[in-house]
Amino acid sequence: MARWFAFGLVLLLLLFSFVFTPSSVYACSCAQPPTPKKALEQAEAVFAGTVTAVNSAEYGHEVQFQVNTTWKGVNQSQVLVATGSGDGDCGIAFQAGNDYLVYAHPDTYYSESGGLATNICTRTALLSDASGDLLAIGPGTPVTAYPPPLENSQPSDFWEKQENVWIIGLLVSIAAVFIAYLSYVKRKGQ
């Protein structure tokens, strides 16, 4: 009896271990940031701007900036930059109305737009805390043109959205079942 009880307990524990598996967890870990000049060289875009909006996105936030000064990669007065949500994904907690010096790179993770992204591993900082960087990288170029705000920095690719692929697969499956049914009815009627 005790043997069956032990066997049942082990079987139950194994069953629970398959049902309650831990989910993946990611943590942010950054190397020592480069010097301001090296960071300017490595970044896709460097600019100083005011946050005008912070919107939730699938993997974090999309932050809209009113660009005041540019050093590299930005030639318009409005730009969208993606960042994480700050829950271990290296995101920056941008606040609307604050001015930042932003070092941005091509976005490969945070948003569907495929535009620019930044995180706490870059030299991005509040403008009031970036005096050393500003001294090192020079004055930059003021941005004076003010086109209407961006809706999105780049259109999202329809096929990259996983839910779209599932919907199309479901529709194709339903169509195949419907065609098979019609074929069956037609053969049965003859």
C-alpha positions as CSV (number, residue, x, y, z in Angstrom):
1,M,0.0,0.0,0.0
2,A,2.8,2.4,0.9
3,R,4.5,1.6,-2.4
4,W,1.4,2.5,-4.4
5,F,1.0,5.7,-2.4
6,A,4.7,6.7,-3.1
7,F,4.2,5.8,-6.8
8,G,1.0,7.9,-7.0
9,L,2.7,10.8,-5.3
10,V,5.7,10.7,-7.7
11,L,3.3,10.4,-10.6
12,L,1.3,13.4,-9.3
13,L,4.5,15.5,-8.9
14,L,5.6,14.7,-12.4
15,L,2.2,15.6,-13.7
16,F,2.3,19.0,-11.9
17,S,5.8,19.6,-13.1
18,F,4.6,19.5,-16.7
19,V,1.5,21.6,-16.0
20,F,3.3,24.3,-13.9
21,T,6.5,24.9,-15.8
22,P,8.2,28.2,-15.2
23,S,8.0,30.9,-17.9
24,S,11.0,32.5,-19.5
25,V,12.5,35.4,-17.6
26,Y,14.8,38.1,-19.1
27,A,17.0,40.4,-17.1
28,C,18.8,43.5,-18.3
29,S,22.5,43.5,-18.1
30,C,24.6,46.3,-19.6
31,A,28.3,46.6,-20.4
32,Q,30.2,49.8,-19.5
33,P,28.8,52.4,-21.8
34,P,31.2,53.8,-24.4
35,T,32.5,57.4,-24.3
36,P,30.2,60.1,-25.6
37,K,32.2,60.4,-28.9
38,K,32.2,56.6,-29.4
39,A,28.5,56.4,-28.6
40,L,27.8,59.1,-31.2
41,E,29.8,57.2,-33.7
42,Q,28.0,53.9,-33.0
43,A,24.5,55.2,-32.8
44,E,22.1,55.4,-35.7
45,A,20.7,58.6,-34.4
46,V,21.6,61.1,-31.7
47,F,19.3,64.0,-30.8
48,A,18.0,66.2,-28.0
49,G,14.3,66.5,-27.7
50,T,11.2,66.8,-25.6
51,V,8.9,63.8,-25.0
52,T,5.4,64.7,-26.3
53,A,3.8,61.3,-25.9
54,V,4.5,57.8,-24.4
55,N,2.3,55.1,-25.9
56,S,2.2,51.4,-25.0
57,A,3.3,49.0,-27.7
58,E,3.5,45.2,-27.9
59,Y,6.9,44.9,-26.3
60,G,7.2,48.2,-24.3
61,H,6.6,51.8,-25.3
62,E,6.8,54.0,-28.3
63,V,7.9,57.5,-27.3
64,Q,7.3,60.6,-29.5
65,F,9.9,63.3,-29.4
66,Q,9.8,66.9,-30.5
67,V,13.4,67.2,-31.8
68,N,15.2,70.4,-30.8
69,T,18.8,69.6,-31.7
70,T,20.3,66.8,-33.9
71,W,23.8,65.4,-34.1
72,K,23.2,62.4,-36.4
73,G,20.4,60.4,-38.1
74,V,17.4,62.7,-37.5
75,N,16.4,65.4,-39.9
76,Q,12.8,65.9,-39.0
77,S,11.3,67.7,-36.0
78,Q,9.2,64.7,-34.8
79,V,10.6,61.2,-34.2
80,L,9.3,58.0,-32.7
81,V,11.6,55.9,-30.6
82,A,10.8,52.5,-29.0
83,T,11.9,51.4,-25.6
84,G,11.1,48.6,-23.2
85,S,8.6,48.8,-20.4
86,G,11.3,48.8,-17.7
87,D,10.5,45.3,-16.3
88,G,13.9,43.8,-16.9
89,D,14.0,44.6,-20.6
90,C,16.3,47.6,-20.3
91,G,13.5,50.1,-21.1
92,I,13.7,53.8,-20.1
93,A,10.8,55.3,-18.1
94,F,10.4,58.4,-20.3
95,Q,8.2,61.1,-18.9
96,A,6.1,63.5,-21.2
97,G,7.4,67.0,-21.0
98,N,11.0,66.1,-20.1
99,D,14.0,66.9,-22.3
100,Y,16.4,64.0,-23.1
101,L,19.6,63.4,-25.0
102,V,18.8,60.3,-27.0
103,Y,21.3,57.8,-28.5
104,A,19.1,55.5,-30.7
105,H,19.9,52.4,-32.6
106,P,17.9,50.4,-35.2
107,D,15.0,48.7,-33.4
108,T,15.2,44.9,-33.5
109,Y,13.0,44.1,-30.5
110,Y,10.7,46.6,-28.9
111,S,8.2,47.6,-31.6
112,E,6.7,46.5,-34.8
113,S,7.6,49.7,-36.5
114,G,11.2,48.7,-37.1
115,G,12.3,52.3,-36.5
116,L,14.6,53.5,-33.8
117,A,15.0,52.2,-30.2
118,T,16.9,53.1,-27.1
119,N,17.5,51.6,-23.6
120,I,19.3,52.1,-20.4
121,C,22.4,50.5,-21.9
122,T,23.0,53.5,-24.1
123,R,24.0,57.0,-22.9
124,T,20.4,58.2,-23.3
125,A,19.7,60.5,-20.3
126,L,17.8,63.5,-19.1
127,L,19.2,66.6,-20.9
128,S,19.9,68.2,-17.5
129,D,22.1,65.2,-16.6
130,A,23.9,65.1,-19.9
131,S,26.2,68.1,-19.7
132,G,29.4,65.9,-20.0
133,D,28.0,64.3,-23.1
134,L,27.0,67.7,-24.6
135,L,30.4,69.1,-24.0
136,A,32.1,66.0,-25.6
137,I,29.9,65.7,-28.7
138,G,29.7,69.4,-29.5
139,P,26.7,71.8,-30.2
140,G,24.7,69.8,-32.8
141,T,22.4,71.3,-35.3
142,P,19.1,73.0,-34.3
143,V,16.0,71.6,-35.9
144,T,13.6,74.3,-37.1
145,A,11.0,72.6,-39.4
146,Y,7.9,71.5,-37.6
147,P,5.8,69.0,-39.8
148,P,2.7,67.4,-38.3
149,P,3.2,64.7,-35.7
150,L,4.1,61.2,-36.9
151,E,1.5,58.5,-36.7
152,N,4.3,55.9,-36.9
153,S,7.9,56.0,-37.9
154,Q,7.5,53.2,-40.5
155,P,4.5,51.2,-41.5
156,S,4.4,47.8,-39.8
157,D,4.8,44.7,-41.9
158,F,1.5,42.7,-42.1
159,W,3.3,39.4,-42.2
160,E,5.4,40.0,-39.1
161,K,2.3,40.2,-36.9
162,Q,1.8,36.7,-35.6
163,E,-1.9,37.1,-35.1
164,N,-2.3,37.9,-38.8
165,V,-0.6,34.7,-39.8
166,W,-2.9,32.7,-37.5
167,I,-6.0,34.4,-38.9
168,I,-5.0,33.7,-42.5
169,G,-4.2,30.1,-41.6
170,L,-7.6,29.7,-39.9
171,L,-9.4,31.2,-42.9
172,V,-7.5,28.9,-45.3
173,S,-8.4,25.9,-43.1
174,I,-12.1,26.9,-43.1
175,A,-12.1,27.4,-46.8
176,A,-10.5,23.9,-47.3
177,V,-13.1,22.2,-45.1
178,F,-15.9,24.1,-46.9
179,I,-14.5,23.0,-50.3
180,A,-14.2,19.4,-49.1
181,Y,-17.8,19.5,-47.8
182,L,-19.1,20.8,-51.1
183,S,-17.2,18.1,-53.0
184,Y,-18.6,15.4,-50.6
185,V,-22.2,16.7,-51.1
186,K,-21.7,16.8,-54.9
187,R,-20.4,13.2,-55.0
188,K,-23.2,12.0,-52.7
189,G,-25.8,13.6,-54.9
190,Q,-24.6,11.9,-58.1
